[in-house]
Amino acid sequence: MDFVHYSVMKNEVLSFLVPKSEDALLVDCTLGEGGHSEAFLQKYPSLRVIGIDRDRSIQEKARSRLSGFGARFQAVNAWFNDFWDSYNGEDADLVLFDLGISMFHFVESGRGFSLRNSEKLDMRLDLDAPVSAMDIVNRYDEKSLADVIYNYGEERYSRRIAAAICDMRKTGRIETTKDLADIVFRAVPKEYRYKRIHPATKTFQALRIEVNKELTRIEPALEGAMKHLKRGGRIAVITFHSLEDRIVKWFFRQRTETLEILTKKPVIPTEEECETNSASRSAKLRVVEKR
């Protein structure tokens, strides 16, 4: 089986999350294709891993990849905040969050995460969820749509883009990534169209966050992980944009009576890693230890 996701800052994560006992428990809250979990299971022969992911398709890839580790690996199909909310197992020694969207979703899922191909506007990690990106662009009123694009995409032309979307849908439904990308391209000023990234990139990010409620899940998940973490246990979080990182940074800073911050400044990927995997360039790693 081919794997398309590159595990960001794997060496740095391994250096910070060192188990203090042979049969330690690691909870990988964002299992993806299982790259980080595989690295831990290979390095520590008695370590156990619970791997959480809401996307059944990518989790099946991870199950296959990690099947050789037997009972040491347990897969859980859930949102990470829901997992911690109902968790009643043993406290974890180590917890990892990699908040980036897997390359699987951009390359293989066919759900409209990428601008490269013309795909149905879906963007759901949970295919049982009631609202897709197509629903949002076709149903939200103009103000609500502009707010989503501004707040979650930090898009300066959010109002122009929302107005263009609402104007276009008067003539028919917006159903594909190409439809949406073309609308955004025409809506923004000419000097904004030919920059390093496609002008619709931030709009796509905003829609994905809104569809999956990504930002609202982070704090309750961190709260749950902290609650179910052993004393001396560690939590590591990798973020990929400022909205995520801001939530994580302030969560840790507001709980210094309970958590010792081990990364006074976030750890960033090496130049070598950035050259090998350009998607890692925006990554930041923050680590705390429970006092």
Secondary structure, DSSP 8 states (H G I E B T S, - for coil): -------TTHHHHHHH---SSTT-EEEES--TTSHHHHHHHHH-TT-EEEEEES-HHHHHHHHHHTGGGGGGEEEEES-HHHHHHH--S--EEEEEEE-S--HHHHHTS-SS--SSS--BS---SSTT-S--HHHHHHHS-HHHHHHHHHHHH--TTHHHHHHHHHHHTTSS---BHHHHHHHHHHHS-GGGTTSSS-TTHHHHHHHHHHHHTHHHHHHHHHHHHHHTEEEEEEEEEEE-SHHHHHHHHHHHHTTTTTEEES-SS-B---HHHHHH-GGGTT-EEEEEEE-
